[in-house]
Amino acid sequence: MKLKNWKRKILENENICMFEGLSELYEKKDIRLDEDTQDIIIEHLAAMESESSHYFPKCGEIEFTLLRNPFIVSPQTIPDKNDRAHEELIELINDGSAKEVFERE
């Protein structure tokens, strides 16, 4: 979400405040963001967005529930394509010490 917001700020307002060093340099030298530099930044942010989706895939409601409180999710609700997740969830649910820690938070 941040990357999308940054791209929007750059495209709509030429706002590069998220890049502190670059922003300070531009302000100090009283330079405007030129189109070539803007394109390079946007390309870089798009690449970061693409790369991050590899590490942080979009989650459905079950996955969000699992993150919020894994003890209220049934292993059967996890898609069958992830057998390891079934096993880990069963182990987590049955580990009394993990449940105690989670409930305190």
ROFITOR-448200 format. One line per field, with one value per residue: residue number from 0; residue in one letter; y, z, x of N, C-alpha, C, O in turn. Coordinates in steps of 0.05 Angstrom, whole numbers, padded with zeros to 5 digits. Atoms other than C-alpha are relative to their C-alpha. Layout:
N
n	c(NUM  ...)
res	c(A  ...)
nnorth	c(Y  ...)
nup	c(Z  ...)
neast	c(X  ...)
canorth	c(Y  ...)
caup	c(Z  ...)
caeast	c(X  ...)
cnorth	c(Y  ...)
cup	c(Z  ...)
ceast	c(X  ...)
onorth	c(Y  ...)
oup	c(Z  ...)
oeast	c(X  ...)
This chain:
105
n	c(0  1  2  3  4  5  6  7  8  9  10  11  12  13  14  15  16  17  18  19  20  21  22  23  24  25  26  27  28  29  30  31  32  33  34  35  36  37  38  39  40  41  42  43  44  45  46  47  48  49  50  51  52  53  54  55  56  57  58  59  60  61  62  63  64  65  66  67  68  69  70  71  72  73  74  75  76  77  78  79  80  81  82  83  84  85  86  87  88  89  90  91  92  93  94  95  96  97  98  99  100  101  102  103  104)
res	c(M  K  L  K  N  W  K  R  K  I  L  E  N  E  N  I  C  M  F  E  G  L  S  E  L  Y  E  K  K  D  I  R  L  D  E  D  T  Q  D  I  I  I  E  H  L  A  A  M  E  S  E  S  S  H  Y  F  P  K  C  G  E  I  E  F  T  L  L  R  N  P  F  I  V  S  P  Q  T  I  P  D  K  N  D  R  A  H  E  E  L  I  E  L  I  N  D  G  S  A  K  E  V  F  E  R  E)
nnorth	c(-00024  -00023  -00004  -00012  -00028  -00015  -00005  -00020  -00026  -00008  -00006  -00021  -00024  00000  00001  00021  -00001  00026  00003  -00022  -00011  -00012  -00023  -00021  -00010  -00015  -00025  -00016  -00010  -00012  00015  00014  00027  00002  00023  00024  00009  00010  00026  00019  00006  00015  00027  00013  00007  00022  00024  00008  00010  00027  00018  00004  00018  00027  00006  -00005  00004  -00010  00019  00000  -00003  00021  -00007  -00023  00011  00016  -00018  -00014  00018  00027  00020  00002  00011  00029  00008  00007  -00024  -00007  00014  00026  -00002  -00005  00021  -00008  -00019  00016  00012  -00021  -00011  00021  -00001  -00025  00001  00019  -00009  -00016  -00024  -00020  -00011  -00018  -00025  -00015  -00011  -00023  -00024)
nup	c(00000  -00001  00026  00017  -00009  00009  00029  00004  -00008  00020  00025  -00003  -00012  00000  -00028  -00005  -00029  -00011  00004  -00016  00010  00026  -00005  -00011  00021  00019  -00013  -00004  00025  00013  00025  00004  00009  00029  00010  00001  -00028  -00010  00012  -00013  -00027  00003  00008  -00023  -00019  00013  -00004  -00029  -00005  00012  -00017  -00026  00003  -00001  -00028  -00015  00018  -00010  -00018  -00001  -00027  -00018  -00007  -00019  -00026  -00010  -00011  -00024  -00022  00012  -00016  00007  00028  00002  00021  00024  00016  00016  00026  00000  00013  -00019  -00021  -00022  -00017  -00016  -00021  -00019  -00015  -00020  -00021  -00015  -00016  -00022  -00017  -00021  -00007  00021  -00003  -00023  00009  00019  -00014  -00016  00016)
neast	c(00016  -00018  -00012  00020  00004  -00024  00002  00021  -00011  -00020  00013  00019  -00010  -00029  -00007  -00019  -00007  -00006  -00028  -00009  -00024  00005  00018  -00016  -00018  00016  00008  -00024  -00009  00023  00003  00026  -00003  00003  00015  -00017  -00004  00026  00004  -00018  00011  00024  -00008  -00012  00022  00015  -00016  00002  00028  00001  -00017  00012  00023  -00011  -00004  00024  00023  00026  00013  00029  00011  -00010  -00027  00000  00009  -00023  -00020  00011  00002  -00001  00013  00029  00001  -00001  -00019  00015  00008  -00023  00000  -00014  -00025  -00021  00000  -00018  00015  00018  -00015  -00010  00022  00007  -00021  00003  00024  -00003  -00023  00012  -00016  00004  00027  -00001  -00013  00017  00024  -00009  -00003)
canorth	c(00000  00047  00036  00051  00114  00136  00127  00167  00224  00226  00224  00273  00323  00308  00294  00255  00265  00190  00193  00237  00247  00261  00307  00347  00353  00377  00428  00452  00461  00486  00432  00406  00333  00322  00272  00224  00220  00212  00154  00120  00126  00100  00041  00026  00028  -00017  -00067  -00065  -00075  -00135  -00165  -00154  -00191  -00251  -00248  -00223  -00255  -00228  -00262  -00282  -00277  -00344  -00322  -00256  -00294  -00341  -00282  -00247  -00308  -00377  -00412  -00398  -00426  -00498  -00533  -00556  -00484  -00477  -00493  -00564  -00540  -00525  -00590  -00561  -00505  -00556  -00592  -00528  -00501  -00567  -00564  -00491  -00503  -00561  -00524  -00498  -00449  -00415  -00406  -00374  -00324  -00306  -00296  -00248  -00201)
caup	c(00000  00016  -00051  -00087  -00045  -00060  -00135  -00131  -00093  -00144  -00204  -00178  -00140  -00155  -00081  -00063  00013  00024  -00002  00052  00024  -00046  -00022  00020  -00038  -00085  -00034  -00018  -00091  -00108  -00162  -00190  -00204  -00278  -00320  -00330  -00255  -00240  -00290  -00258  -00189  -00212  -00247  -00184  -00140  -00190  -00186  -00110  -00111  -00158  -00115  -00050  -00077  -00083  -00009  00015  -00027  -00022  00034  00036  00097  00125  00123  00158  00212  00219  00230  00280  00322  00298  00354  00325  00256  00240  00200  00152  00130  00102  00027  00014  -00028  00035  00075  00115  00140  00164  00204  00234  00253  00288  00326  00345  00369  00412  00442  00508  00519  00452  00465  00533  00502  00447  00494  00538  00480)
caeast	c(00000  00057  00090  00025  00016  00088  00077  00013  00048  00104  00058  00006  00048  00121  00126  00189  00187  00191  00262  00290  00360  00337  00282  00331  00380  00325  00301  00371  00388  00318  00311  00245  00235  00247  00209  00267  00282  00208  00204  00264  00234  00167  00200  00240  00177  00140  00197  00196  00120  00128  00184  00146  00085  00130  00146  00079  00024  -00047  -00085  -00157  -00202  -00178  -00106  -00122  -00161  -00102  -00056  -00102  -00116  -00093  -00130  -00199  -00182  -00197  -00141  -00195  -00209  -00138  -00135  -00112  -00054  -00015  -00006  00051  00007  -00044  00009  00039  -00029  -00047  00019  00008  -00063  -00041  00020  -00008  00050  00040  -00034  -00020  00028  -00020  -00079  -00038  -00028)
cnorth	c(00025  00006  00012  00030  00017  00006  00021  00028  00011  00009  00025  00027  00004  00000  -00023  -00001  -00027  -00008  00024  00014  00015  00025  00024  00013  00018  00027  00019  00014  00014  -00012  -00012  -00028  -00002  -00026  -00026  -00012  -00012  -00028  -00022  -00008  -00017  -00029  -00016  -00009  -00023  -00026  -00009  -00012  -00029  -00020  -00005  -00019  -00029  -00009  00002  -00003  00011  -00023  00002  00003  -00021  00006  00023  -00010  -00016  00018  00013  -00019  -00029  -00021  -00002  -00010  -00030  -00007  -00007  00024  00010  -00015  -00024  00002  00004  -00019  00008  00019  -00014  -00011  00021  00012  -00020  00000  00025  -00001  -00018  00007  00019  00026  00022  00013  00020  00026  00016  00013  00023  00025  00010)
cup	c(00000  -00027  -00020  00007  -00009  -00030  -00005  00007  -00021  -00026  00001  00008  -00001  00028  00005  00030  00012  -00004  00012  -00011  -00026  00002  00011  -00021  -00020  00012  00003  -00026  -00016  -00028  -00001  -00010  -00030  -00008  00000  00028  00011  -00012  00013  00027  -00001  -00008  00024  00020  -00011  00003  00029  00006  -00011  00017  00027  -00002  00000  00029  00017  -00019  00012  00016  -00002  00029  00019  00009  00020  00028  00013  00012  00025  00024  -00011  00016  -00005  -00028  00001  -00023  -00026  -00018  -00017  -00026  00000  -00013  00019  00024  00024  00019  00018  00024  00021  00016  00022  00023  00017  00018  00024  00018  00020  00005  -00021  00003  00023  -00008  -00018  00014  00018  -00016  -00009)
ceast	c(00017  00012  -00020  -00005  00024  -00002  -00021  00010  00019  -00014  -00018  00013  00031  00012  00019  00009  00007  00029  00014  00025  -00003  -00017  00016  00019  -00015  -00008  00023  00009  -00022  -00004  -00028  00005  -00005  -00013  00016  00005  -00026  -00005  00017  -00010  -00025  00006  00012  -00022  -00017  00015  -00001  -00028  -00002  00015  -00014  -00024  00009  00003  -00025  -00025  -00026  -00013  -00030  -00009  00011  00028  00001  -00010  00022  00021  -00010  -00001  -00001  -00016  -00030  -00004  00002  00020  -00014  -00008  00024  -00001  00018  00028  00024  -00001  00017  -00014  -00020  00015  00010  -00022  -00009  00019  -00003  -00024  00003  00024  -00011  00016  -00004  -00027  00000  00013  -00018  -00024  00007  00001  -00026)
onorth	c(00045  00029  00030  00047  00040  00029  00039  00047  00035  00030  00041  00048  00023  00012  -00046  -00009  -00028  -00027  00043  00038  00037  00045  00046  00037  00039  00047  00043  00037  00024  00002  -00022  -00033  00005  -00045  -00047  -00036  -00032  -00046  -00044  -00031  -00037  -00048  -00039  -00031  -00040  -00047  -00033  -00031  -00046  -00042  -00028  -00033  -00047  -00032  -00011  00017  00013  -00046  00024  00007  -00015  00003  00022  -00001  -00014  00010  00017  -00011  -00039  -00043  -00019  -00012  -00041  00006  -00004  00021  00027  -00039  -00024  -00016  00003  -00013  00002  00017  -00007  -00009  00016  00017  -00012  -00002  00023  00007  -00012  -00009  00043  00047  00045  00037  00041  00047  00041  00035  00041  00047  00030)
oup	c(-00013  -00036  -00035  -00010  -00017  -00038  -00022  -00008  -00027  -00037  -00017  -00001  00009  00033  00002  00036  00032  00008  -00001  -00014  -00030  -00011  00002  -00021  -00027  -00001  -00002  -00026  -00038  -00048  00020  -00023  -00040  00008  00007  00032  00024  00003  00017  00034  00014  00002  00027  00031  00004  00009  00034  00021  00002  00022  00037  00018  00007  00036  00038  -00027  00036  00007  -00006  00047  00043  00033  00039  00048  00037  00033  00044  00046  -00019  00005  00005  -00038  00014  -00044  -00048  -00041  -00034  -00026  00011  -00009  00011  00046  00046  00044  00041  00047  00045  00040  00044  00046  00042  00041  00045  00037  00014  00011  -00015  -00001  00021  00000  -00014  00007  00023  -00005  -00023)
oeast	c(00011  00014  -00012  -00008  00020  00004  -00016  00005  00019  -00008  -00019  00005  00042  00033  00011  00031  00021  00039  00020  00026  00006  -00012  00012  00022  -00006  -00008  00021  00017  -00018  -00007  -00039  00026  -00027  -00014  00006  00003  -00026  -00014  00008  -00010  -00027  -00006  00006  -00021  -00026  00002  -00003  -00030  -00014  00006  -00013  -00030  -00007  -00002  -00028  -00036  -00028  -00014  -00040  00008  00016  00034  00017  00001  00026  00033  00006  00007  -00022  -00020  -00044  -00026  00019  00019  -00003  -00014  00020  -00006  00040  00044  00047  -00010  00010  -00010  -00023  00006  00007  -00019  -00015  00011  -00001  -00023  -00008  00030  -00015  00003  -00005  -00029  -00013  00003  -00019  -00031  -00010  -00003  -00028)
